[in-house]
Amino acid sequence: MDGRRASAGTTVQFPLERLARDKAAWADPDEFRPERFLAGGEGAGVSLVAAAGSAGEIKMMPFGAGRRMCPGMGVAMLHLGYFVANLVREFEWTEAGGDMAVDLDPQVRFLNVMKRPLRAHLAMRRKTR
């Protein structure tokens, strides 16, 4: 609470959106970077469910928590799976070429990373009858 003390029994609330945009918890929190949740990324192991006994560190609560938790969480997660499956089914995925081509040579930083990670080029699949 900005360095202020709260009396015992005080109810403290905060906007969940602020948690997901906390610069102390996330590098570039306003950027759309889903790769941060891959293994080894800054979001690996982050719990999407803020429930008692949930595993992982809570840095975001996209579905809320407690008895007012989003009742559509299961449906949303199911639809994400369908969305990815449809992307795979509907598009041909190829490596981007030229200056965007993958370069597996290591780039030494805090962690070794690829010099240029894989970038995909998407093309609609041709419908066959």
Secondary structure, DSSP 4 states (H G I P E B T S, - for coil): -TT----TT------HHHHHT-TTTSSSTTS--GGGGSTTSTTTTB-SSB-TT--SB-S--TT-BGGGS-TTHHHHHHHHHHHHHHHHHHEEEEE--GGGS-EEEEEESSSEEEEE---EEEEEPPP--
